[in-house]
Amino acid sequence: MKLAYISDQRFFLAPNGDWYTTASFPLDKMTEALLGLEQWVFYGRLSRIDDPGRLFKIPSCDKEIEYLGSWEAKSGALGFLASIPKQVAILRHLVRTTDVLWLKLPFLASLLCWLCCDLSGKITIAQMVGHPSALTQVYGKKWSLVADFMGLLIKRMYKRIHLPVFVSQWLASEFGSGLHEVFILNESRIDESHITIKDDVTDNKRIVFIGRLSPEKGIELLIKSFAAIASIQPELTLELIGDGPLYSKLRVMTDVAGIRDRVIFSGYVPWDQVFSQLSKSCMMVLPSYSEGLGLVLLEAMSQSVPVIASRVGGIPEIVEDGQNGLLFEAGDEQGLTKCLQRMLQDDTLRQRIIVSGRETARKNTFQLQTGKILDYINNVSK
């Protein structure tokens, strides 16, 4: 069996021939679970890199692996448009020689594959991990028409897919409406070995955010709320883990708010090191304006770290307000500030959230989520 994994994910080739990517990719687990697999093909954005120090090395496996896609493609709309003819040619050849297609959405490469290739006779899986409207959070409202058009294409695409998968019911209700059956399976990478049992985290004095430093993540709101409680919580610090276009602006914000020495910019941290960072925290906050699900919340729960998140996208499907976390309305600075204060001050609430959060993490392991997609592939490829 030859399986093609198609997305806009970035893959980096190091001088020694090893491949890297921007997030943890459990290739070893996936390969072990696929019984008839002979070859992987990963389609995405390809680049060469001299020093991959801050990237995640893709694990080796005993199967043949091929990387295809656009090399050193220019970013932005014009760069994508210029690359379309070459991408279509590569995708058509790939589809002709592949048994199973795993299409990640709302990535443009997957939409190109569906629009321009003959998928008849192929086993097709489509997994939607985010909403097209996130484009407007990153690039502005001028992209709203593009996002709407992508949404229409995705709805049509799902009607012809063998296994329609969504990471949240929120996405499924909009893009899988009318389908006979949909599967709600997220991309969680945690397993039972990651679960860490702690009774409380009061000894830790650090709030943590983990994610891209970009507008849709709501980090500016978090800094404002942290500044509001900083004077009454003199030992408390805020750690921002991740890189992105807002880095300089956020640094200026902390200077203006007078909390520069209380905010730690840690930059990118490899996924396998995130857990040790979480274990030093008293809570994890995800104040996003748009999220397909928010896997980092599950990772925090696995470490017995209580979570606070905005009530957007698929987040309310894994965070029940007052039970395994606290929720606030996206963009509500006062609401986030109150959640921070409640989590710090209410011992009974915090302990309940920690215990319930661990149970939520146990229900969302790699084996119980992605494992079901792999089981499907095994069954239909016999």
PyMOL commands that set and color helices and strands:
alter all, ss='L'
color gray80, all
select helices_A, chain A and resi 27-33+76-96+108-116+134-139+141-158+169-175+192-194+215-217+219-230+247-256+260-262+271-278+295-302+315-318+333-345+347-362+370-380
alter helices_A, ss='H'
color red, helices_A
select strands_A, chain A and resi 2-13+19-21+39-48+56-57+64-71+100-105+123-128+163-166+183-184+206-210+237-241+263-267+283-286+307-310+326-328
alter strands_A, ss='S'
color yellow, strands_A
deselect
rebuild
show_as cartoon
